[in-house]
Amino acid sequence: MRSPNGATINELMLATGWQAHSIRGVISGVIKKRLGLTVISEKLDGNHCYRIEGA
């Protein structure tokens, strides 16, 4: 997610072995709320791409 292009849910699922709803929960609950990082969600080619702002 820190790369300039970010990562899709499918890429994150492959990297972690987690299900999509778990990844979205971590993005919302841990990355955004606990760590205070800004996560940008963009829809590219029909897929949501998540990236951390300023990365």
Secondary structure, 3 states (H helix, E strand, C coil): CCCCCCEEHHHHHHHHCCCHHHHHHHHHHHHHHHCCCCEEEEEECCEEEEEECCC
